[in-house]
Each structure stands twice: as C-alpha cells, then as structure tokens.
Amino acid sequence: MEDEPHRCFSFLPTFLPLHILIYTPNPVLPEHNRTKSAAVFFHILTMIISRFLRRGISTSTSPTRRRSWWDHVTPALKDLINAVTDAFLADPCPYKINLGVGAYRDDEGKPVVLQWVREAEGKIGATNFLESTSTAISSKLVEESAKLIYREDLDVIKERRFAGIPALSGTGACRIFAEFQKRFYPDSTIYFPDPTWSNHRNIWGDAHVPGRTFHYYHPDSKGLNFVALMDDVKNAPDGSFFLLHPCAHNPTGVDPTDEQWREISSLFKVKNHFPFFDVAYQGFASGDVERDAQAIRIFLEDGHSIGCAQSFAKNLGLYGHRVGCLSILCNDKIQAVAIKSQLKQISNAMYSSPTIHGISLVSKILSNPDIKALWLKEVKVMATRIQRMRATLREALERLRSPLNWQHITNQAGMFCFSGLTRAEVDQLAKEFHIYMTHDGRISMASVTTKNVDYVARAIHEVTASNRDIKILHNIGAYKVNTDICSTSLGTNKTRARGMNLAL
C-alpha cells in the first residue's frame, strides 16, 4: 500500500525527469531515502506542471489564436448610395457629376450653410454647454419640433400629450422607434412603401422587426399606384404598422394628393393601423413647411395616434450635426410620461444622448420668431431652385426631341426625381458620360445646376434614344471635344474629351 502514491502518477509522460527512477519502488533503497526521493520528485513535478500551464496560457492568448476569432467575418454588402459616392470619387474625370447625393447643393454644386444657421451659431457661441443645461435644451428641441410638424395651436401640444426625445437625425429616430415597436409589439411587422429609402429595411431589420411592402409607385405612369396601395392597406392584418412619407417621397418624389391622403387616413382608421411618418424633407416638396405637413395634419384631424421621425439634416443644412426628433402622440399626459421614459431607456442603451451643439442650433432657430421667419424664406429659396431645375431638365430633354415622355420630372416633388432610367442606362451614364446616380434611376435634383443641366439632358437622351441612329451627342455644340481626359461615348464612336468647356 505504501507504493500506491507512486503508482498514482503512472499517467505522466515518459519524458518527465526521474520518472522511471522514482516511479518504480526500489526495495533496495532504505525507507528514508525512498521518502526523500519522492519529495524531490514532487518538487520537480510541480515545477514542470507549472511551466506547462504557463506555456498553455501563453499559447491560448497568442496573436494567431486571437485573429482566429474574426476569421469568419466577411465584408458587408455596400450601401447603395455610398457605393455611388465611392464610384464617383474613384473616377479621375474632372467633369464627373454626382447625382446621388441626398443633400442640398447650391447652383454651383456646393453644400450650403444657411445664413440663419450662422446667425443662431452667433447667439449660442458664448453659451457654456454644461451638463446642467443639456436637459433643458433637449426639451426645447422636442417642443419646437412638435410644434413644427403637428401645429403649434394643437390641443395635443398645449396639453403635452406627446412623448418625444432628441435623436441622431431621422435615422436615429427611426431606429429608436423600431426598437420600441419590437419591445412592446414583439410579433408585429412593419409595412414599407415599394420602393422606399433603402436604409429603412436595415433599421427595422436590426431591431428584428420583419418588413413587408405595400404598393406605392406605378412604373408605367411614374406616379402613385393608388388603387393597389388602398388594396394593400385594406388587406393588411388589423392593427398593422405602416411607414409613410408625408412629403417629398424618397426615392420617387411621388406624393398622394390631399384627397388621397384623406382616403388613406379613413381606411387606416377602419383597420386600426398605426401610421409612422418619416419626415426627412419638410419644406422641400412645396417650399412651405406648413403645406408639407398637411398629410400628418389630416391624420391628426381623424384622431389617429401617430409617430414621427423628424430630420433637420436637409431643411436646415445640418447634415453633419445629426439632429432629429422622435415623437409619439399619446392619450394623456400620464401615458406620455411612461412612453418617454421607455424611449429614453432605449436611447440611453444605444448612445446615451446626442451632442448638444446641433440641438442648440435647431432649438434657437425654431424658437426665435425672427430667425425662424428668415429660415423659412431660405427653405423657400432652396425648394424653388430645385423646382426650377426640374423644369429646365424637362425642357432640355424636350428640345432634344426625345421620344419619351418626361412630364413626370415636373410632376414629382422634393429632392429627388425617379427618372425611369433602367440599370443598364444608369451604368452607361457612369461609364460613358461620368454621371453617377443610384441604380434605380433616382436623380438628386439639388445636384443639377444651370451649368450642367444641358450636359445631363444630352447624356440621358443619348442612353434612352429608341433609334440608335439618331444619337446627337456628336453635335454637342458648346462642349469642345478633344482627346485626353475622359473616356466618353459620342454617337457610336468612343473618344476622349480633353476640354468639354463644361465649367462644372
């Protein structure tokens, strides 16, 4: 039995020192020597095991093993709009045109800082942005945003029957609402118009809310498919969530008439659907922010509980500041407090709170009557320029005697024109004329200027002409064609344009 402690180490590998010597009982050795040998063995064994353990830990945290954690990660699909920008930036042609940007540009094709944004910055410049002031400023933003979209004299505003929080532009507002929807209606879906802004699916998808579509755009008329839209609203399960664009629909620029909105609202009431409005372009459809809120006002008159995601990226020229607001109308003030607490909890887990500077700018502009009045004039100027470019582009195409009907360019409203160009035609515009837009043919009308509109029209005519023998870009007129810079297709011949005198 005294030999059993030695036998219990029979699992040790044969390369361990003294294994054979110590392991095998040696009756020749005196008892005290055998005990001493065993002690030496245990000491050496402890050192060896410790060394192997340390080596094992070191191996498990080696750079090679660390890298293996992410070997299964593959590149995400490119965002459609960002892909257009990437292709545009990679093109060395100095006369390239990016018609994919969803933000306002002036007639020189440059971003605009509105005069009254500068005015507001001057007024808040001396403010100390302390923690103690952030809550008050955030509350002011929510209050002024609600007045702008719902109407200042509305009872729901006076009685504070709405829950709202600042958000990271319209995208952040949509994302918070999607999480809120999932939390309190876990089995619900969201219905998107077909088509809609490409990021809508990503936003609700990341919240694990399934998405479905309802008919909206008619590709033949390039207008609203109203009958099919109403059928889809009617056939959706009672109590469904619908995402709606109240004005300047992205990407189509197609909006229902007031009468059509009333019919939609009435059917929503019958079906007990929840309307969630994504308000990204208030003011850009008509030039009047009150007029562009008419769809929401119609739903309010019919007594709907609604939600709104507001963005001030475009109509205030604050794209880089990411200022937005999420609001939900409630039955009473008690419900508003409860819902607001849930929205804040969701946003706290995502990003805690937005930066205070952009919120301060928007709050100052919307709450100061003088600054707000002047901002509204600037919104009108921006919308008018876009409307003028719509008319000019249509007239240019008609002067070229295009066989196609381009009436939809002026029938549509807002930032975008859904041109009807096919993917192949869009690819041809990029490859041969260095004009970039999304593959669905969406044109950002803010990027069309008086200097490039004729070139854009001629290029569109070239790729859409039904009779390839009548292509006319070889007679480009004011554009001097040479042979060194841009690879361009003129008629059936490919040449290089060195100085097209575009002044783009």
C-alpha positions as CSV (number, residue, x, y, z in Angstrom):
1,M,0.0,0.0,0.0
2,E,2.9,2.4,0.7
3,D,3.7,2.2,-3.0
4,E,0.2,3.4,-4.1
5,P,1.1,7.1,-4.0
6,H,3.9,6.5,-6.6
7,R,1.6,4.4,-8.8
8,C,-1.0,7.3,-9.0
9,F,1.5,9.2,-11.2
10,S,1.6,6.5,-13.8
11,F,-0.2,8.8,-16.3
12,L,2.9,11.1,-16.6
13,P,4.6,11.0,-19.9
14,T,7.9,9.1,-20.1
15,F,9.9,12.3,-20.9
16,L,9.4,13.6,-17.4
17,P,12.7,13.6,-15.4
18,L,13.2,10.9,-12.9
19,H,10.0,9.2,-13.9
20,I,11.5,5.7,-14.2
21,L,13.8,6.1,-11.2
22,I,11.2,7.4,-8.8
23,Y,8.3,5.6,-10.0
24,T,9.4,2.1,-9.6
25,P,9.5,1.1,-6.0
26,N,13.1,0.1,-5.2
27,P,13.2,-2.1,-2.1
28,V,17.0,-1.9,-2.1
29,L,16.9,1.8,-1.0
30,P,16.4,2.5,2.7
31,E,13.0,3.8,3.7
32,H,14.2,7.4,4.4
33,N,15.9,7.5,1.0
34,R,12.8,6.5,-0.7
35,T,10.9,9.2,1.1
36,K,13.5,11.8,0.2
37,S,13.4,10.7,-3.4
38,A,9.7,11.0,-3.5
39,A,9.9,14.6,-2.1
40,V,12.4,15.5,-4.8
41,F,10.2,14.0,-7.4
42,F,7.1,16.0,-6.3
43,H,9.1,19.3,-6.2
44,I,10.4,18.7,-9.8
45,L,6.9,17.6,-10.9
46,T,5.3,20.8,-9.5
47,M,7.8,23.0,-11.4
48,I,7.3,21.1,-14.7
49,I,3.5,21.2,-14.5
50,S,3.6,25.0,-13.7
51,R,5.8,25.6,-16.7
52,F,3.5,23.7,-19.0
53,L,0.5,25.5,-17.6
54,R,2.1,28.9,-18.2
55,R,3.0,27.8,-21.7
56,G,-0.6,26.7,-22.3
57,I,-1.9,30.1,-21.2
58,S,0.6,31.9,-23.4
59,T,-0.4,29.8,-26.4
60,S,-4.1,30.4,-25.9
61,T,-3.6,34.2,-26.0
62,S,-1.2,34.3,-28.9
63,P,-1.8,36.7,-31.8
64,T,-2.6,33.7,-34.0
65,R,-5.3,32.5,-31.8
66,R,-6.7,36.0,-31.3
67,R,-7.0,36.5,-35.1
68,S,-9.0,33.4,-35.4
69,W,-11.9,34.9,-33.5
70,W,-12.8,37.0,-36.6
71,D,-11.8,34.7,-39.5
72,H,-15.4,34.0,-40.2
73,V,-16.3,37.7,-40.8
74,T,-16.9,38.7,-44.4
75,P,-17.4,42.2,-45.9
76,A,-21.0,43.6,-45.6
77,L,-22.9,44.4,-48.7
78,K,-22.2,48.0,-49.7
79,D,-24.9,50.6,-49.1
80,L,-26.4,51.5,-52.4
81,I,-26.0,55.3,-52.0
82,N,-22.5,55.0,-50.6
83,A,-21.5,52.8,-53.5
84,V,-22.4,55.6,-55.9
85,T,-20.3,58.0,-54.0
86,D,-17.3,55.6,-53.9
87,A,-17.6,55.1,-57.7
88,F,-17.8,58.8,-58.2
89,L,-14.7,59.5,-56.1
90,A,-12.7,56.8,-57.9
91,D,-13.4,58.4,-61.3
92,P,-10.5,60.6,-62.3
93,C,-12.5,62.6,-64.8
94,P,-12.7,66.3,-63.8
95,Y,-16.1,66.7,-65.3
96,K,-17.8,63.9,-63.4
97,I,-21.2,64.6,-61.9
98,N,-22.7,63.0,-58.8
99,L,-26.5,62.9,-58.9
100,G,-26.7,60.5,-56.0
101,V,-26.2,62.9,-53.0
102,G,-29.3,63.3,-50.9
103,A,-28.5,66.7,-49.5
104,Y,-29.0,70.2,-50.8
105,R,-26.5,71.9,-53.1
106,D,-26.5,75.4,-54.5
107,D,-26.3,76.3,-58.2
108,E,-22.5,75.9,-58.0
109,G,-23.0,72.4,-56.8
110,K,-21.6,73.2,-53.4
111,P,-23.0,72.5,-49.9
112,V,-24.8,75.4,-48.3
113,V,-24.5,76.8,-44.7
114,L,-27.8,78.8,-44.3
115,Q,-27.4,82.4,-43.2
116,W,-29.7,81.9,-40.3
117,V,-27.8,78.9,-39.1
118,R,-24.8,81.2,-38.8
119,E,-27.0,83.7,-37.0
120,A,-28.0,81.1,-34.5
121,E,-24.4,80.0,-34.0
122,G,-23.5,83.5,-33.1
123,K,-26.2,83.6,-30.4
124,I,-25.2,80.3,-28.8
125,G,-21.5,80.8,-29.3
126,A,-20.9,82.3,-25.9
127,T,-23.0,79.6,-24.1
128,N,-21.3,77.2,-21.8
129,F,-22.5,73.8,-22.8
130,L,-22.7,72.4,-19.3
131,E,-24.4,69.2,-18.2
132,S,-27.0,71.2,-16.2
133,T,-28.3,72.9,-19.4
134,S,-28.5,69.8,-21.7
135,T,-31.9,68.6,-20.4
136,A,-33.5,72.0,-20.9
137,I,-32.1,72.3,-24.4
138,S,-33.2,68.8,-25.3
139,S,-36.7,69.5,-24.0
140,K,-36.8,72.7,-26.1
141,L,-35.9,70.9,-29.2
142,V,-38.6,68.3,-28.7
143,E,-41.2,71.0,-28.0
144,E,-40.3,73.1,-31.1
145,S,-40.1,70.1,-33.3
146,A,-43.6,69.0,-32.3
147,K,-44.9,72.5,-33.0
148,L,-43.3,72.4,-36.4
149,I,-44.8,69.1,-37.5
150,Y,-48.1,68.9,-35.6
151,R,-49.1,72.6,-35.4
152,E,-48.5,75.0,-32.5
153,D,-52.1,75.6,-31.5
154,L,-53.0,71.9,-31.5
155,D,-54.5,70.6,-28.2
156,V,-52.1,67.7,-28.0
157,I,-49.2,70.3,-27.9
158,K,-50.9,72.5,-25.3
159,E,-51.8,69.6,-23.1
160,R,-48.4,67.9,-23.7
161,R,-50.0,64.7,-24.8
162,F,-46.9,63.6,-26.7
163,A,-43.7,61.8,-25.8
164,G,-40.5,62.9,-27.6
165,I,-36.8,62.7,-27.4
166,P,-33.9,64.2,-29.4
167,A,-32.4,61.6,-31.9
168,L,-29.4,61.2,-34.2
169,S,-31.2,62.7,-37.2
170,G,-34.1,60.8,-38.8
171,T,-32.1,57.6,-39.0
172,G,-31.7,57.5,-35.2
173,A,-35.3,58.4,-34.6
174,C,-36.5,55.5,-36.9
175,R,-34.1,53.1,-35.1
176,I,-35.4,54.0,-31.7
177,F,-39.0,53.6,-32.8
178,A,-38.2,50.2,-34.4
179,E,-36.7,49.1,-31.0
180,F,-39.8,50.5,-29.2
181,Q,-42.1,48.6,-31.6
182,K,-40.2,45.4,-31.1
183,R,-40.3,45.8,-27.3
184,F,-44.0,46.4,-26.9
185,Y,-45.4,44.6,-30.1
186,P,-42.9,41.8,-30.4
187,D,-44.9,39.9,-33.0
188,S,-45.6,42.9,-35.2
189,T,-44.3,43.7,-38.7
190,I,-43.8,47.0,-40.5
191,Y,-45.1,47.8,-44.0
192,F,-42.9,49.9,-46.2
193,P,-43.9,51.6,-49.4
194,D,-42.5,50.0,-52.5
195,P,-40.0,51.5,-53.1
196,T,-38.7,53.3,-50.0
197,W,-35.4,54.6,-48.7
198,S,-33.0,51.7,-48.8
199,N,-31.9,52.1,-45.1
200,H,-35.5,51.6,-43.8
201,R,-35.1,47.8,-44.1
202,N,-31.8,47.8,-42.4
203,I,-33.1,49.9,-39.5
204,W,-36.1,47.7,-38.7
205,G,-34.2,44.5,-39.6
206,D,-31.6,45.3,-37.0
207,A,-34.4,45.6,-34.4
208,H,-35.6,42.2,-35.6
209,V,-38.9,43.6,-36.8
210,P,-40.0,41.8,-40.1
211,G,-40.7,44.1,-43.0
212,R,-43.3,43.8,-45.8
213,T,-44.2,46.1,-48.6
214,F,-47.3,47.8,-49.9
215,H,-47.8,49.1,-53.5
216,Y,-46.9,52.7,-54.0
217,Y,-45.2,53.6,-57.2
218,H,-46.5,52.8,-60.7
219,P,-43.6,52.3,-63.1
220,D,-45.7,52.9,-66.2
221,S,-47.3,56.2,-65.1
222,K,-44.3,57.1,-63.0
223,G,-46.9,58.2,-60.4
224,L,-48.8,56.8,-57.5
225,N,-50.4,53.4,-57.8
226,F,-53.3,54.5,-55.6
227,V,-55.7,51.6,-56.2
228,A,-53.2,49.0,-55.4
229,L,-52.0,51.0,-52.4
230,M,-55.5,51.0,-50.9
231,D,-56.0,47.3,-51.6
232,D,-52.8,46.5,-49.7
233,V,-53.8,48.7,-46.7
234,K,-57.2,47.0,-46.7
235,N,-55.8,43.5,-46.9
236,A,-53.1,44.0,-44.2
237,P,-54.0,42.5,-40.8
238,D,-55.9,44.9,-38.5
239,G,-53.5,46.9,-36.3
240,S,-50.5,46.8,-38.6
241,F,-47.6,49.3,-38.5
242,F,-47.1,51.3,-41.7
243,L,-44.2,53.6,-42.5
244,L,-45.3,56.7,-44.6
245,H,-43.5,59.6,-46.2
246,P,-45.7,62.7,-45.6
247,C,-44.0,64.7,-48.4
248,A,-41.2,64.5,-51.0
249,H,-41.2,60.7,-51.0
250,N,-37.7,59.2,-51.2
251,P,-36.8,57.9,-53.8
252,T,-39.8,58.6,-56.1
253,G,-40.8,62.2,-55.4
254,V,-44.4,61.0,-55.8
255,D,-46.9,62.2,-53.1
256,P,-50.6,61.5,-52.7
257,T,-52.9,64.4,-53.1
258,D,-54.8,65.8,-50.1
259,E,-57.9,63.9,-51.1
260,Q,-56.0,60.7,-51.5
261,W,-54.4,61.2,-48.0
262,R,-57.9,61.6,-46.6
263,E,-58.9,58.3,-48.1
264,I,-55.8,56.6,-46.8
265,S,-56.4,58.1,-43.3
266,S,-60.0,57.0,-43.3
267,L,-59.1,53.4,-44.2
268,F,-56.3,53.4,-41.6
269,K,-58.9,54.3,-39.0
270,V,-61.2,51.5,-40.1
271,K,-58.3,49.0,-39.9
272,N,-56.8,50.4,-36.7
273,H,-53.4,50.7,-38.4
274,F,-50.6,52.7,-36.8
275,P,-49.1,55.4,-39.1
276,F,-45.4,56.1,-38.5
277,F,-44.2,59.1,-40.6
278,D,-40.6,59.6,-41.6
279,V,-40.3,63.4,-42.1
280,A,-36.9,63.9,-43.8
281,Y,-37.8,66.7,-46.3
282,Q,-40.3,69.0,-44.7
283,G,-40.3,72.2,-46.8
284,F,-38.6,70.7,-49.9
285,A,-41.8,69.5,-51.6
286,S,-43.6,72.8,-51.8
287,G,-41.3,75.3,-50.2
288,D,-43.8,75.7,-47.4
289,V,-43.2,73.7,-44.2
290,E,-46.9,74.0,-43.2
291,R,-48.0,72.7,-46.6
292,D,-45.6,69.8,-46.4
293,A,-47.1,68.8,-43.0
294,Q,-50.6,68.6,-44.4
295,A,-50.7,64.7,-44.6
296,I,-49.9,64.5,-40.9
297,R,-52.5,67.2,-40.1
298,I,-55.1,65.1,-42.0
299,F,-54.3,62.1,-39.8
300,L,-54.5,64.2,-36.7
301,E,-57.9,65.6,-37.6
302,D,-59.1,62.0,-37.9
303,G,-57.9,61.2,-34.4
304,H,-55.1,58.8,-35.1
305,S,-52.3,58.0,-32.6
306,I,-49.2,58.5,-34.7
307,G,-45.4,58.6,-34.5
308,C,-43.0,60.9,-36.3
309,A,-39.3,60.7,-37.1
310,Q,-38.0,64.2,-38.0
311,S,-34.7,65.1,-39.5
312,F,-33.2,68.6,-39.8
313,A,-30.3,67.5,-41.9
314,K,-31.7,68.8,-45.2
315,N,-34.0,71.6,-44.5
316,L,-31.6,73.3,-42.1
317,G,-28.4,72.2,-43.9
318,L,-27.1,70.4,-40.8
319,Y,-26.3,67.0,-42.3
320,G,-23.1,66.7,-40.3
321,H,-24.7,67.6,-37.0
322,R,-27.2,64.7,-37.0
323,V,-30.1,66.5,-35.3
324,G,-33.5,64.8,-35.3
325,C,-36.5,64.2,-33.1
326,L,-38.8,61.2,-32.4
327,S,-42.3,61.9,-31.1
328,I,-45.3,59.7,-30.4
329,L,-48.8,61.1,-29.7
330,C,-50.5,59.7,-26.6
331,N,-53.9,59.5,-25.0
332,D,-53.0,61.6,-22.0
333,K,-50.1,63.2,-20.1
334,I,-49.6,60.1,-17.9
335,Q,-49.2,57.9,-20.9
336,A,-46.8,60.4,-22.5
337,V,-44.5,60.3,-19.4
338,A,-44.5,56.5,-19.5
339,I,-43.7,56.3,-23.2
340,K,-41.0,59.0,-22.9
341,S,-39.3,57.0,-20.1
342,Q,-39.2,53.9,-22.4
343,L,-37.8,55.9,-25.3
344,K,-35.1,57.4,-23.1
345,Q,-34.1,54.0,-21.8
346,I,-33.7,52.7,-25.4
347,S,-31.7,55.7,-26.5
348,N,-29.5,55.5,-23.3
349,A,-28.5,52.0,-24.2
350,M,-27.7,53.0,-27.8
351,Y,-25.8,56.3,-27.5
352,S,-26.9,58.0,-24.2
353,S,-27.6,61.4,-25.7
354,P,-26.9,63.4,-28.9
355,T,-24.3,66.1,-29.0
356,I,-25.6,69.4,-27.6
357,H,-24.3,71.8,-30.3
358,G,-26.7,70.8,-33.1
359,I,-29.6,70.6,-30.8
360,S,-28.9,74.1,-29.5
361,L,-28.8,75.4,-33.1
362,V,-32.1,73.9,-34.1
363,S,-33.8,74.9,-30.8
364,K,-32.6,78.5,-31.3
365,I,-33.8,78.7,-34.9
366,L,-37.2,77.3,-34.2
367,S,-37.9,79.1,-31.0
368,N,-36.8,82.6,-32.1
369,P,-39.6,84.1,-34.3
370,D,-37.3,86.4,-36.2
371,I,-34.7,83.8,-37.0
372,K,-37.4,81.2,-37.9
373,A,-39.1,83.6,-40.3
374,L,-35.9,84.2,-42.2
375,W,-35.1,80.5,-42.2
376,L,-38.5,79.7,-43.7
377,K,-37.6,82.1,-46.5
378,E,-34.4,80.3,-47.2
379,V,-36.3,77.0,-47.3
380,K,-38.5,78.5,-50.0
381,V,-35.4,79.6,-51.9
382,M,-33.9,76.1,-51.8
383,A,-37.2,74.4,-52.9
384,T,-37.7,77.0,-55.7
385,R,-34.2,76.3,-57.1
386,I,-35.0,72.5,-57.2
387,Q,-38.3,73.2,-58.9
388,R,-36.6,75.4,-61.5
389,M,-34.1,72.7,-62.2
390,R,-36.9,70.2,-62.7
391,A,-38.5,72.4,-65.3
392,T,-35.2,73.2,-67.0
393,L,-34.2,69.5,-67.3
394,R,-37.6,68.6,-68.7
395,E,-37.4,71.4,-71.3
396,A,-33.9,70.4,-72.3
397,L,-35.0,66.8,-73.0
398,E,-38.0,68.0,-74.9
399,R,-35.9,70.4,-77.0
400,L,-33.8,67.4,-78.0
401,R,-37.0,65.8,-79.3
402,S,-36.7,62.8,-77.0
403,P,-39.2,60.1,-78.0
404,L,-40.0,59.6,-74.3
405,N,-42.5,61.5,-72.0
406,W,-40.6,63.4,-69.4
407,Q,-43.6,65.0,-67.7
408,H,-43.0,63.1,-64.5
409,I,-39.9,65.2,-63.9
410,T,-42.1,68.2,-63.0
411,N,-45.0,66.2,-61.6
412,Q,-42.8,64.7,-58.9
413,A,-41.7,66.9,-55.9
414,G,-38.9,67.3,-53.5
415,M,-35.2,66.5,-53.6
416,F,-35.5,63.5,-56.0
417,C,-36.7,62.7,-59.5
418,F,-37.4,59.0,-60.1
419,S,-36.3,59.1,-63.7
420,G,-37.4,55.8,-65.0
421,L,-33.9,55.0,-66.3
422,T,-33.0,51.3,-66.3
423,R,-30.0,49.9,-64.6
424,A,-28.3,49.4,-67.9
425,E,-28.9,53.0,-68.8
426,V,-27.6,54.2,-65.4
427,D,-24.4,52.1,-65.9
428,Q,-24.0,53.6,-69.4
429,L,-24.3,57.1,-68.0
430,A,-21.5,56.4,-65.5
431,K,-19.2,54.5,-67.9
432,E,-19.5,56.8,-70.9
433,F,-20.6,60.2,-69.5
434,H,-19.3,60.1,-65.9
435,I,-22.7,60.9,-64.5
436,Y,-23.5,58.9,-61.3
437,M,-26.8,58.0,-59.7
438,T,-28.3,55.1,-57.8
439,H,-29.2,52.0,-60.0
440,D,-32.9,52.6,-59.6
441,G,-32.5,55.8,-61.6
442,R,-33.0,58.2,-58.7
443,I,-31.7,61.7,-59.5
444,S,-30.9,64.2,-56.8
445,M,-32.3,67.4,-58.4
446,A,-30.2,69.5,-56.0
447,S,-27.1,68.4,-57.8
448,V,-28.4,69.6,-61.2
449,T,-27.2,73.1,-61.9
450,T,-27.6,75.7,-64.6
451,K,-24.1,74.8,-65.8
452,N,-24.5,71.0,-66.1
453,V,-28.2,70.6,-66.9
454,D,-27.8,70.6,-70.7
455,Y,-25.0,68.0,-70.5
456,V,-27.1,65.9,-68.2
457,A,-30.1,66.1,-70.6
458,R,-28.0,65.3,-73.6
459,A,-26.4,62.3,-71.9
460,I,-29.9,61.0,-70.7
461,H,-31.2,61.5,-74.2
462,E,-28.2,59.6,-75.6
463,V,-28.8,56.5,-73.5
464,T,-32.6,56.5,-73.9
465,A,-32.9,57.2,-77.6
466,S,-35.0,54.5,-79.1
467,N,-33.4,54.8,-82.5
468,R,-29.6,54.4,-82.0
469,D,-29.0,56.0,-85.5
470,I,-30.3,59.4,-84.3
471,K,-27.9,59.9,-81.4
472,I,-26.9,63.5,-81.3
473,L,-24.2,63.9,-78.8
474,H,-21.7,64.3,-81.6
475,N,-23.2,67.7,-82.1
476,I,-22.6,68.8,-78.5
477,G,-22.2,72.5,-79.6
478,A,-20.6,74.4,-76.8
479,Y,-18.7,71.4,-75.5
480,K,-15.3,71.2,-77.1
481,V,-14.2,67.7,-77.5
482,N,-10.6,66.7,-77.6
483,T,-8.7,63.5,-76.9
484,D,-7.1,63.4,-73.5
485,I,-9.1,63.2,-70.3
486,C,-12.4,61.5,-70.0
487,S,-13.5,58.3,-71.8
488,T,-16.8,59.3,-73.3
489,S,-19.1,57.8,-75.9
490,L,-20.2,60.3,-78.6
491,G,-22.6,58.7,-81.0
492,T,-21.2,55.3,-82.0
493,N,-17.6,56.5,-81.7
494,K,-15.6,56.4,-78.5
495,T,-13.1,59.3,-78.0
496,R,-11.5,61.1,-75.1
497,A,-12.7,64.6,-74.1
498,R,-9.9,66.9,-73.0
499,G,-11.8,70.1,-72.5
500,M,-15.5,69.9,-72.7
501,N,-15.9,73.5,-71.6
502,L,-18.4,72.4,-69.0
503,A,-17.4,74.7,-66.2
504,L,-18.9,72.1,-63.8
